[in-house]
Amino acid sequence: MRIGAHVRLDSDPIGYGKELGADVIQMFVVDPQSWAKPSAHPRQDEILASDIDVVVHSSYQINVASTNNRLRMPSRQAVDLQARAAADLGAFGLVVHGGHVRNEGEIAAGIENWRKLFERQEEKGGFAVPVLIENTAGGDFAMARYFDSIARLWDAVGSYGAGFCLDTCHAWAGGEDLIGIVDRIKAITGRIDLVHLNSSRDEFNSARDRHANLSEGLIDPQLLAEVCRTAGAPVICETPEEGLKDDLAYLREHIGS
């Protein structure tokens, strides 16, 4: 099992990954709060030459589901461009949040917008790397908070080869029990391509996305380790940096590397 962490945009990604003893790193290719277009990474050759695997996280403002054209259209373009930048780094996927709509009446349209993203990209030859849809922590009208919503989404996009990223803090905050979660999500998606292994600072079903280190959060660390063992996918910790090395050491001790 390959275990690693998210690295800062301004870091030396491979150097920091080696410092952590990481097998895999997650990184951005643009400022995650911006609509900037990706440019060539200054350490691209080093990243490509490394044995450390790479996955890219898309920028946060992307909302493919939105019924607002002024948000949805640039979101579609950003997914395409960031997937290409991810491919240039040899990444195995691009993580994209499920997004949300404004009210219950728009949910069907939000799901259809996700389907159109894949359908239209397939006409162009597909995305440069697999798009890994991540479950989200909050929002009553989110596409990927509740597992019944994810099932509806997967009915629309699963046939296009969409991948899935399971975030443990998001599931906890979203009100989904972590006991047996791997079997339940695989029954819907048939796959887990990546695990974001995070504890939570907040109570179950809080809808608050605040990550915590494994020893500090409210989720039983042994339960988190069990999720990783059963998922059988690469693991990325997005926990606070001050306790990150301890988090990785705990995982290596309890699930191996």
C-alpha positions as CSV (number, residue, x, y, z in Angstrom):
1,M,0.0,0.0,0.0
2,R,1.4,3.4,-1.0
3,I,1.1,6.1,1.7
4,G,1.9,9.8,1.5
5,A,0.6,13.3,2.0
6,H,-0.5,16.5,0.3
7,V,2.3,19.0,-0.3
8,R,2.1,22.7,-0.5
9,L,2.0,24.5,-3.8
10,D,5.2,26.4,-3.0
11,S,7.2,23.4,-1.9
12,D,9.8,21.2,-3.5
13,P,7.2,18.3,-3.9
14,I,9.7,15.4,-4.4
15,G,12.1,16.8,-1.8
16,Y,9.3,17.1,0.8
17,G,7.9,13.7,-0.2
18,K,11.4,12.1,0.5
19,E,11.6,13.9,3.8
20,L,8.3,12.3,4.8
21,G,9.3,8.9,3.4
22,A,6.2,9.2,1.2
23,D,5.4,6.7,-1.5
24,V,2.9,9.1,-3.1
25,I,2.2,12.8,-2.9
26,Q,-0.8,15.0,-3.8
27,M,-0.2,18.5,-5.2
28,F,-2.0,21.4,-6.9
29,V,-1.0,22.6,-10.4
30,V,-2.4,26.1,-9.8
31,D,-3.3,28.3,-6.8
32,P,-6.4,26.4,-5.5
33,Q,-8.3,29.6,-5.0
34,S,-7.9,30.9,-8.5
35,W,-9.0,30.4,-12.1
36,A,-5.4,30.6,-13.3
37,K,-4.4,28.3,-16.2
38,P,-1.7,25.8,-15.3
39,S,1.8,26.4,-16.6
40,A,4.8,24.0,-16.8
41,H,5.9,23.0,-13.3
42,P,9.5,24.2,-12.6
43,R,10.4,20.8,-11.2
44,Q,8.6,18.7,-13.8
45,D,11.6,16.7,-14.8
46,E,12.4,15.8,-11.2
47,I,8.8,14.8,-10.6
48,L,8.7,12.6,-13.7
49,A,12.0,10.9,-12.8
50,S,11.0,10.2,-9.2
51,D,9.7,6.8,-7.9
52,I,7.2,8.8,-5.8
53,D,3.7,8.5,-7.3
54,V,1.8,11.8,-7.9
55,V,-1.9,12.7,-7.9
56,V,-3.2,16.2,-8.5
57,H,-6.0,17.9,-6.6
58,S,-8.1,20.4,-8.7
59,S,-8.7,23.9,-7.6
60,Y,-11.4,24.5,-5.0
61,Q,-13.7,26.8,-6.8
62,I,-14.6,24.2,-9.5
63,N,-18.2,23.3,-9.5
64,V,-19.1,21.1,-12.5
65,A,-22.6,20.5,-11.2
66,S,-23.6,24.2,-11.1
67,T,-26.6,25.4,-13.1
68,N,-25.0,28.8,-13.4
69,N,-23.3,29.0,-16.8
70,R,-20.8,31.5,-15.5
71,L,-19.5,29.0,-13.0
72,R,-20.1,25.7,-14.8
73,M,-18.4,26.6,-18.1
74,P,-15.1,27.7,-16.6
75,S,-15.3,24.7,-14.2
76,R,-15.4,22.4,-17.2
77,Q,-12.5,24.1,-18.8
78,A,-10.5,24.1,-15.6
79,V,-11.0,20.3,-15.2
80,D,-9.7,19.7,-18.7
81,L,-6.7,22.0,-18.3
82,Q,-5.7,20.7,-14.9
83,A,-6.0,17.1,-16.1
84,R,-3.6,17.9,-18.9
85,A,-1.2,19.5,-16.4
86,A,-1.5,16.4,-14.2
87,A,-0.6,14.2,-17.2
88,D,2.5,16.3,-17.8
89,L,3.6,15.4,-14.3
90,G,2.9,11.7,-14.8
91,A,0.0,11.8,-12.2
92,F,-2.4,8.9,-11.9
93,G,-5.5,11.1,-11.5
94,L,-7.1,14.5,-10.9
95,V,-9.3,14.8,-7.7
96,V,-12.4,16.9,-8.2
97,H,-15.0,17.7,-5.6
98,G,-18.5,16.6,-6.4
99,G,-19.9,20.2,-6.3
100,H,-23.4,21.3,-5.4
101,V,-26.5,23.1,-6.6
102,R,-28.7,25.7,-5.0
103,N,-31.8,23.8,-4.2
104,E,-33.5,20.4,-4.4
105,G,-35.1,21.2,-7.7
106,E,-31.7,21.5,-9.3
107,I,-30.2,18.2,-8.2
108,A,-31.2,16.3,-11.4
109,A,-29.7,19.1,-13.5
110,G,-26.5,19.0,-11.4
111,I,-26.1,15.2,-12.1
112,E,-26.8,15.8,-15.8
113,N,-24.1,18.5,-15.8
114,W,-21.6,15.9,-14.5
115,R,-22.7,13.5,-17.2
116,K,-22.3,16.1,-19.9
117,L,-18.8,16.9,-18.7
118,F,-17.7,13.3,-19.4
119,E,-19.8,12.9,-22.5
120,R,-18.4,16.1,-24.2
121,Q,-14.8,15.3,-23.1
122,E,-15.1,11.8,-24.5
123,E,-15.9,13.3,-27.9
124,K,-12.5,15.0,-27.7
125,G,-10.7,11.8,-26.8
126,G,-11.3,11.8,-23.0
127,F,-9.5,13.4,-20.1
128,A,-5.7,13.3,-20.0
129,V,-5.8,11.5,-16.6
130,P,-8.7,9.8,-14.8
131,V,-11.0,12.2,-13.0
132,L,-11.5,11.1,-9.4
133,I,-14.7,12.4,-7.9
134,E,-14.3,13.1,-4.1
135,N,-17.1,12.9,-1.5
136,T,-17.8,16.2,0.2
137,A,-18.5,17.1,3.8
138,G,-21.5,19.5,3.7
139,G,-24.4,20.9,1.8
140,D,-27.9,19.6,1.6
141,F,-27.8,19.9,-2.2
142,A,-24.3,18.4,-2.7
143,M,-23.7,15.9,-5.5
144,A,-21.4,13.7,-3.3
145,R,-22.2,14.2,0.4
146,Y,-24.7,11.4,1.0
147,F,-24.2,7.9,-0.5
148,D,-27.6,7.8,-2.0
149,S,-26.6,11.0,-3.9
150,I,-23.4,9.4,-5.0
151,A,-25.4,6.4,-6.3
152,R,-27.5,8.8,-8.5
153,L,-24.3,10.5,-9.7
154,W,-22.7,7.2,-10.5
155,D,-25.6,6.0,-12.5
156,A,-24.9,9.0,-14.8
157,V,-21.0,9.0,-14.9
158,G,-19.9,5.5,-13.9
159,S,-19.9,4.2,-17.5
160,Y,-17.5,7.0,-18.5
161,G,-14.7,5.6,-16.3
162,A,-15.0,8.1,-13.5
163,G,-12.8,7.3,-10.5
164,F,-13.6,7.8,-6.8
165,C,-11.7,9.4,-4.0
166,L,-12.9,8.6,-0.5
167,D,-12.3,11.3,2.2
168,T,-12.8,10.0,5.7
169,C,-13.2,13.4,7.3
170,H,-15.8,14.4,4.7
171,A,-17.7,11.1,5.2
172,W,-17.7,11.6,8.9
173,A,-18.8,15.2,8.7
174,G,-21.3,14.3,6.1
175,G,-23.1,11.8,8.3
176,E,-21.9,8.6,6.8
177,D,-20.7,5.8,9.2
178,L,-17.1,4.8,8.6
179,I,-17.8,1.3,9.8
180,G,-18.2,-0.8,6.6
181,I,-17.8,2.3,4.5
182,V,-15.5,0.7,2.0
183,D,-17.9,-2.1,1.1
184,R,-20.8,0.4,0.9
185,I,-19.1,2.8,-1.4
186,K,-17.7,0.0,-3.6
187,A,-21.2,-1.4,-3.9
188,I,-22.1,2.0,-5.5
189,T,-19.0,2.9,-7.5
190,G,-17.3,-0.5,-7.9
191,R,-14.0,1.2,-7.0
192,I,-11.9,3.4,-4.7
193,D,-8.9,4.9,-6.5
194,L,-7.6,7.1,-3.6
195,V,-8.2,7.6,0.1
196,H,-7.9,11.0,1.8
197,L,-7.1,9.8,5.3
198,N,-8.1,12.6,7.7
199,S,-9.5,12.7,11.2
200,S,-12.0,15.5,12.1
201,R,-12.0,18.3,14.6
202,D,-15.8,18.2,14.7
203,E,-18.6,15.9,15.7
204,F,-20.2,13.3,13.4
205,N,-22.6,14.8,10.9
206,S,-21.4,18.3,11.6
207,A,-21.1,19.2,7.9
208,R,-17.8,20.9,8.8
209,D,-14.7,20.1,6.8
210,R,-11.9,20.7,9.4
211,H,-9.2,18.1,9.3
212,A,-7.3,16.9,12.3
213,N,-4.2,14.7,13.0
214,L,-5.0,11.1,13.8
215,S,-4.1,11.5,17.5
216,E,-6.0,14.8,17.9
217,G,-9.3,14.2,16.0
218,L,-12.6,12.7,17.0
219,I,-12.4,9.6,14.7
220,D,-11.0,6.4,16.2
221,P,-7.5,6.1,14.6
222,Q,-7.9,2.3,14.4
223,L,-11.1,2.7,12.4
224,L,-9.2,5.0,10.0
225,A,-6.5,2.4,9.6
226,E,-9.1,-0.2,8.9
227,V,-10.6,2.0,6.2
228,C,-7.2,2.2,4.5
229,R,-6.6,-1.6,4.9
230,T,-9.9,-2.5,3.3
231,A,-9.9,0.2,0.6
232,G,-6.7,-1.2,-1.1
233,A,-5.9,2.2,-2.7
234,P,-3.1,4.8,-2.3
235,V,-3.5,6.9,0.8
236,I,-3.0,10.6,1.1
237,C,-3.0,12.4,4.5
238,E,-4.3,16.0,4.3
239,T,-3.8,16.5,8.1
240,P,-2.0,19.5,9.7
241,E,1.7,19.6,9.0
242,E,2.8,19.7,12.6
243,G,1.5,16.1,13.2
244,L,1.9,14.8,9.7
245,K,5.0,12.6,10.3
246,D,3.3,11.0,13.3
247,D,0.2,10.3,11.2
248,L,2.3,8.6,8.5
249,A,4.2,6.6,11.1
250,Y,1.0,5.4,12.7
251,L,-0.4,4.2,9.3
252,R,2.8,2.4,8.4
253,E,2.8,0.7,11.8
254,H,-0.9,-0.4,11.5
255,I,-1.4,-1.1,7.8
256,G,2.1,-1.4,6.3
257,S,3.7,0.6,3.4
